[in-house]
């Protein structure tokens, strides 16, 4: 019997089912009313494991590239589903990582004014973080994640067997989000996962334990603040800087690794802004820097970085940036800071000399 974590949402409860046989069970009993939206690479990797799924009458295969979750791509997705006879009492089944999740969630919220969806997350980043919380995030033009909805799935089927086909870079991307969630839970939680950092890559039981714990931590926040108006905001720790790094490097740095750099940068700037300490930054640095190894020296042009940071959707007013930073005890909080020459100088110092130092 699968392990279950239940999440409360504005549309009622939904479940995360931890089941290593999830894919096999799906292929042995394919829902007739399903419309599958599958990462093209996942479809190729698991073709032998899901022949009935791939032979189903409605399968939309999408390459998991950032540009494919842009608004101008959606007419083709809608045309496919309409051509396959989508009805409101049917279900979208997403199989992939965050990009496929965003696409399916947005379609589920808007198509026919709402249809159900089910998610089979295949990346660690999706399994340990984004699969719960109801969010979709869609790009429009140059604005990343500017459109979206809060539309929870009917359920999530989580099998860590999918992690077997991820490369190390993708695993580290997911681990970056896990480090973030444990940091949000507090210094003791972060120190625990930091101590087991190496085992995450070698021992599946350790990985499953920390995936579940990450979801438990996030569950408490999203049930209090599903629509991201208050306490849940701190889950953007590392993301303001991380998203700006992604944009400035044309997404050459994977999301979770950019977030890992973003956390290190937040810790670094926090001490220099006088709200955190060098001791906390040093305490957290080893697992963060281990996780973004190979990217410490990747060029991040300052002007595109600052331009992207100034467009962050968490900002309020002009001339300021809203940041999630650790305080003197290592607990993260949200505040607003002047986006001025002094702040730009701190960013430049970190990007040009601080990473990995």
C-alpha positions in Angstrom: 0.0 0.0 0.0 1.3 3.4 -0.9 2.2 6.1 1.7 -0.1 9.1 1.5 0.3 12.8 2.4 -2.9 14.8 2.3 -2.9 18.5 1.4 -5.9 20.8 2.1 -6.8 23.3 -0.6 -9.5 25.7 -1.5 -10.9 23.0 -3.8 -10.8 20.4 -1.1 -8.1 17.9 -0.1 -5.7 16.2 -2.5 -3.2 13.5 -2.0 0.4 12.8 -2.7 0.7 9.1 -3.0 4.2 7.7 -2.6 4.2 4.6 -4.8 7.2 3.1 -6.6 4.8 1.2 -8.9 2.8 4.3 -10.0 3.8 4.1 -13.6 3.2 0.4 -13.9 -0.2 0.7 -12.3 -1.1 3.5 -14.7 -0.2 1.6 -17.8 -2.0 -1.5 -16.6 -5.3 0.5 -16.2 -5.2 3.5 -18.5 -8.2 5.9 -17.8 -10.4 6.1 -20.9 -11.3 9.7 -20.1 -7.7 10.9 -19.8 -5.7 13.3 -22.0 -2.0 12.8 -21.4 0.5 15.6 -21.5 4.0 14.1 -21.3 7.5 15.3 -21.4 8.8 14.1 -24.8 12.1 12.9 -23.3 10.2 11.0 -20.5 8.0 9.4 -23.2 11.1 8.1 -25.0 12.9 6.9 -21.8 9.9 5.0 -20.5 8.3 3.9 -23.8 8.8 0.2 -22.8 7.2 0.8 -19.4 4.0 2.6 -20.7 3.0 1.2 -24.1 -0.7 1.5 -23.4 -0.4 5.1 -22.2 1.5 6.1 -25.4 -1.0 4.3 -27.5 -3.9 6.1 -25.9 -6.1 8.2 -28.3 -5.0 11.5 -26.7 -1.3 12.0 -26.0 0.4 15.5 -26.3 4.2 15.2 -26.1 6.0 18.4 -25.3 9.7 19.1 -25.1 10.4 20.4 -21.6 12.0 23.7 -22.7 11.4 27.1 -21.1 10.0 28.6 -24.3 7.3 25.9 -24.5 5.6 27.2 -21.4 5.2 30.6 -23.0 1.7 31.9 -23.7 2.2 32.0 -27.5 2.6 28.2 -27.5 -0.8 27.5 -25.8 -3.1 27.8 -28.9 -1.4 24.6 -30.3 -2.0 22.8 -27.0 -5.6 23.9 -26.9 -6.1 22.9 -30.5 -4.8 19.4 -29.8 -7.1 18.9 -26.8 -10.1 20.3 -28.6 -9.4 18.0 -31.5 -9.3 15.1 -29.2 -12.7 16.0 -27.8 -11.8 17.3 -24.4 -14.8 17.6 -22.0 -15.2 19.1 -18.6 -15.7 15.7 -16.9 -12.4 14.4 -18.3 -8.9 14.6 -16.8 -5.5 15.9 -17.9 -2.7 13.6 -16.8 0.7 15.4 -16.6 3.9 13.4 -16.7 7.2 15.3 -16.4 8.8 18.0 -14.4 8.0 21.6 -13.6 7.5 22.8 -17.1 5.0 20.1 -17.9 3.3 20.8 -14.5 3.0 24.5 -15.3 1.6 23.9 -18.7 -1.0 21.3 -17.5 -2.0 23.2 -14.4 -2.6 26.4 -16.5 -4.6 24.4 -19.1 -6.6 22.7 -16.3 -7.5 26.1 -14.8 -8.6 27.8 -18.0 -9.8 25.1 -20.5 -13.6 24.9 -20.5 -13.4 27.0 -17.3 -11.8 24.2 -15.4 -11.0 20.5 -15.8 -9.3 18.1 -13.3 -5.7 17.1 -13.6 -3.4 14.5 -12.1 0.4 14.8 -11.8 3.2 12.2 -12.2 6.3 14.2 -11.3 9.4 12.8 -12.9 12.1 15.2 -11.6 13.4 15.6 -8.1 12.6 19.3 -8.2 9.0 18.6 -8.9 8.7 15.7 -6.5 10.3 17.5 -3.5 8.8 21.0 -4.0 6.6 22.2 -6.9 4.2 19.2 -7.0 2.2 20.7 -4.1 1.0 24.2 -3.7 -1.5 24.6 -6.6 0.7 27.1 -8.6 1.1 27.4 -12.3 3.6 29.9 -13.7 3.6 30.8 -17.4 5.9 33.1 -19.4 4.7 35.9 -21.6 7.2 37.6 -23.9 10.3 38.4 -21.9 8.4 38.2 -18.6 9.1 34.9 -16.8 6.3 33.4 -14.7 4.2 36.5 -15.1 0.9 34.6 -15.6 -0.5 31.8 -13.5 -3.3 30.3 -11.4 -3.8 28.4 -8.2 -5.3 25.1 -9.4 -4.5 22.0 -7.3 -4.4 18.6 -8.9 -6.9 15.9 -8.1 -3.9 13.9 -6.9 -0.1 13.4 -7.3 1.4 10.0 -7.9 5.1 10.1 -6.7 7.5 7.4 -7.7 11.2 8.0 -7.0 11.9 5.3 -9.6 11.8 8.2 -12.1 15.0 9.6 -10.5 17.0 6.7 -11.9 17.1 8.3 -15.3 18.0 11.8 -14.1 21.6 13.0 -14.6 23.5 14.3 -11.6 22.9 18.0 -12.6 19.1 17.4 -12.5 19.4 15.7 -9.2 21.4 18.5 -7.8 18.8 21.0 -9.1 16.1 19.2 -7.0 18.4 19.0 -4.0 18.8 22.8 -4.2 15.0 23.2 -3.6 15.2 20.6 -0.8 18.0 22.6 0.9 15.8 25.7 0.5 12.8 24.1 2.2 14.9 22.8 5.1 16.5 26.2 5.6 13.0 27.7 5.8 12.1 25.1 8.5 15.0 26.4 10.6 18.7 25.9 11.2 18.3 22.5 12.8 16.5 21.1 9.7 19.1 22.6 7.4 22.0 21.2 9.4 20.3 17.7 9.3 20.0 17.6 5.5 23.5 19.2 5.2 25.0 16.3 7.3 23.3 13.8 5.0 24.1 15.7 1.8 26.3 13.0 0.3 23.9 10.2 1.1 21.1 11.9 -0.9 22.9 10.8 -4.0 23.8 7.3 -2.9 21.0 6.0 -0.7 17.4 6.0 -1.9 15.8 5.7 1.6 17.6 8.9 2.7 16.4 10.7 -0.4 12.8 9.5 0.1 12.9 10.6 3.8 14.0 14.1 2.9 11.6 14.4 0.0 8.7 13.6 2.3 10.0 16.0 5.0 10.3 18.8 2.4 6.7 18.3 1.4 5.6 18.2 5.0 7.3 21.5 5.7 5.8 23.1 2.6 2.3 21.6 3.4 2.2 23.6 6.7 2.8 26.8 4.8 0.5 26.3 1.8 -2.4 25.2 4.0 -2.1 28.5 5.9 -1.4 30.7 2.8 -2.4 28.8 -0.3 -2.6 32.0 -2.4 0.9 33.2 -1.5 -0.1 36.5 0.2 1.8 36.2 3.4 3.8 33.4 5.2 4.3 31.3 2.1 6.3 34.1 0.5 9.4 32.9 2.3 9.5 29.9 -0.1 11.0 32.5 -2.5 14.2 32.3 -0.5 17.0 32.1 -3.1 14.5 32.7 -5.9 14.8 36.4 -6.5 18.5 36.0 -7.1 18.1 32.6 -8.7 15.6 33.7 -11.3 17.8 36.7 -12.1 20.8 34.4 -12.6 18.7 32.2 -14.9 17.6 35.2 -17.0 21.0 36.7 -17.2 22.6 33.5 -18.3 19.8 32.6 -20.8 18.9 29.6 -18.6 22.3 28.1 -18.9 22.2 27.5 -15.1 19.5 25.0 -14.1 16.8 26.3 -11.9 17.5 24.5 -8.7 21.2 25.2 -9.0 20.5 28.8 -9.7 18.4 28.8 -6.5 21.3 27.3 -4.6 23.5 30.1 -5.8 20.7 32.5 -4.9 20.6 31.2 -1.3 24.3 31.6 -0.9 24.0 35.1 -2.4 21.1 35.9 0.0 23.2 34.8 2.9 26.2 36.8 1.7 24.2 40.0 1.1 22.3 39.6 4.4 25.5 39.9 6.4 26.6 42.9 4.4 23.2 44.6 4.8 23.5 44.1 8.6 20.5 41.8 9.0 22.4 38.5 9.1 25.8 37.3 10.1 29.0 36.1 8.4 28.8 33.1 10.8 25.4 32.0 9.4 26.6 32.4 5.8 29.7 30.3 6.6 27.6 27.6 8.4 25.3 27.2 5.3 28.0 27.5 2.6 29.4 24.0 2.4 26.3 22.1 1.2 25.2 25.1 -1.0 28.6 25.4 -2.7 28.9 21.6 -3.1 25.5 21.7 -4.8 26.4 24.4 -7.3 29.9 23.1 -8.0 30.8 23.5 -11.6 28.7 26.7 -11.8 30.6 28.9 -9.3 32.6 30.5 -12.2 29.8 30.7 -14.7 29.6 34.3 -15.9 26.6 36.2 -14.8 26.5 39.6 -16.5 25.6 42.3 -13.9 23.3 44.5 -16.0 21.0 41.8 -17.2 21.0 40.3 -13.7 19.9 43.6 -12.1 17.4 44.2 -14.9 15.8 40.8 -14.2 15.9 41.4 -10.4 14.1 44.7 -10.8 11.2 42.9 -12.7 10.7 40.3 -9.9 7.0 40.0 -9.3 7.5 40.2 -5.5 8.7 43.8 -5.8 6.4 46.6 -4.7 6.8 50.2 -5.8 9.7 51.5 -7.7 13.3 51.7 -6.6 13.1 48.8 -4.2 13.6 45.0 -4.3 11.8 42.6 -2.1 14.1 39.9 -0.7 13.9 36.8 1.5 17.0 36.9 3.7 18.2 35.0 6.8 18.4 36.9 10.1 21.2 36.7 12.7 19.9 33.3 13.9 19.6 31.9 10.3 15.8 32.1 10.1 14.5 33.6 6.9 12.2 36.6 6.6 10.9 39.0 4.0 11.7 42.7 3.7 12.2 45.5 1.2 15.5 47.1 0.3 16.6 50.1 -1.8 17.6 49.1 -5.3 20.3 51.6 -5.5 24.0 51.9 -6.5 25.1 50.5 -3.1 22.9 47.4 -3.5 24.1 46.9 -7.1 27.7 47.1 -5.8 27.0 44.3 -3.3 25.5 42.2 -6.1 28.5 42.8 -8.3 30.9 41.9 -5.5 29.2 38.5 -5.0 28.7 37.7 -8.7 32.3 38.6 -9.6 34.2 37.4 -6.5 32.0 36.0 -3.9 30.8 32.7 -5.3 32.7 29.8 -3.8 35.0 32.1 -1.9 
